[in-house]
């Protein structure tokens, strides 16, 4: 949100650009992405190590199309130094594309949603947490999907689950698996 405010966006973009290259920078533009001046947004995206956004935010940045094409454009045209992008699709899960071109739709979880406020924040927080522990990106996305699923079963925006709650939830995952032992992919 700070990037949309006239009084702070230039200073924040300047600071982001000066971050040392070895410091990962994960950017989630939030629903106010259309209120961020394109010149500021471009500067921030160029520094992103990871971009996380929902399908509407991704289309706002990279234009319309199927999720695979949008993810490819996000990496090639907007986030040239990023390790990858993650595009959230609510209960459907998310789509992850890495800089090397590998991509995977990571399925979500069926839960009885009570309040979706904060689900995106929970998702990116869990994803970054998993990455920081050395979890590979596609597995980190599954962990984040589980965290977001748990968060929507609770009231209020401050409803992120603990690691133990996420691990317990994942241990009871009874979705069908593919021949390779992975949970079936989501379809966007």
N, C-alpha and C positions, 0 to 999 in steps of 0.2 A: 504494500500500500504506500509505503514511503516514496517509492519511485513515481507515484502519481501526483505527489504534492509539489507545488511550485517551489516552495521554500526549502525543500530538502533533496529533491531528485538529482540535481547537478552534483552536489557534494557527495551523495551516496554513490553515484555512478563513478565519480573520480576515485573514491576510496576503493570500490570494487576493482577498478582497473589497476590499482597499485598493489593488490594482493600478490604476494610472491607466487610464482608458478607452482611450487610444491604444496600450496594450501588449496585443498579442494574447495570449490565454490558450487553449491547446489542451489539452483534457482527455481522457484515456483512463482509464476507471475500473478496468480490469483485471478478472480473474476474482474479485477480492475485493469487487466492487461490493455484494454482498448483506451484507457485513460492515460497510459504512459506514452509520452511522445516517442515516435518511432526512432528518432536519433538516440534517445536515452536507452530505449529497449534494445536496440542493436548493439550498443556498447556493452550492456550487461550480458546479453546472450553470447557475445563473442568471448567473454571471459568464463562462461559457465563450464564446469566440469561435468555436471549433470543438469538436465532440464526435466522438471516434473510438472505436468499440467493435465487438465482434463481435456476431453475431446473438443469442447467449445474453445477453450483457450488455445489449444494447438492449432485449430483452424483459423483463429484470429491472427496468429503469428504467421503461419505458413500457407494459408489458403485452404480451400476445400479439397475434398478427395477422400479416398479410403485411408484408413489409419496407417497402412504400410507406406503409402506414398507421402502422407503428411510427415510421418516420422523420418523418412529419408530426406525430405526437404528441410526439416528442422535441423538435422545434422549437417547437411551439405551447404545450405544457404544461410543458416542463422547461428549455429553453434559449432563452428569448424574445429574447435579444439576439445569439444566435449567427449567424454568416454561413452556417453549414451544419452538417450531420452526415454522417458517413461510417460505414457499417455494413459490416464485413468479413465475408466468407463463405468464408474459406479459398481453396481452389483455384478456386472459382466467381468470385472477384473481390470486388467491393464495390458498394455502392449509395450514391450521393451525392445528397443533397437540399439545395438551397440555400434560404435564407430567402425568396427571391422565389417559391418554389414549383417552380422547375425541378428536375428530377430525372433521374438516369440510372443505369442498371446498367452498371458498367464491368467487362468480362470479365477473368478471370484468365488464367493461362498454364498449359499442361500441361507439367509437368516431373516428373522422377523424384525424388520427395521422399526425403531421407535422414533429416532431423531437423527437425521443425517448431518446435522451441524457439527463441523469439526472433522468429518471423515477424511477429507483431503489432507488436512494438517496431520492427522494421525498416520495416514498412509506415507507421506513423505518422511515424517519423523521415524517411523519404523523402518522404512527403506534405508535411510541414511545410517540408522543405528546398526542394521544388519551389515551394510557395506563396511562400516568402520570396524566390525569384528571379523572381516575377511570373508564374509559370505558372498558367493558369486552372485552377479546381478539378477539372473532369472530366479534363483532361489530367494534372494532378498525381496524380489517383487512378490513372490508367493507369501512370504512372511508379512509384508506390508498389506497385502490383500486381506490376510487373516486379521491383522490388527484393525484395519478399517471396518471389517465385518463386525468384529466385536464392539467397536466404538458405536456403531449405529444401533446396537441393541440397548443402549443406555441413553438417558436424558441428558441434555446439555452438551456444550462444546468441549468441556474439559472431561472427556470420557475415554481417553486413551488407556488401553489395557497395559498391564505389566508384561514383561517378557514371560514370566511363568504362566500367565493366563493365555498368552499367544501360543506358547509351546503345548499347553494342555489342549487347547482348541485344535491345533494342527495334529496332535496325536490321535484325535478322534475323527479325522477327516476320512470319510468313507466314499469319496467320489471315485468313479472308475479310473483306472490307470491305463496307459498305453502299453504296447508290447515292450517298450523300453523302461517301464516302471515309473514314468512320469504321469502326473494327473493330466487328464485330457485338457487340451488347449481350449481357451475361450475363442469365440468367433465374433468378429466385429463386422 
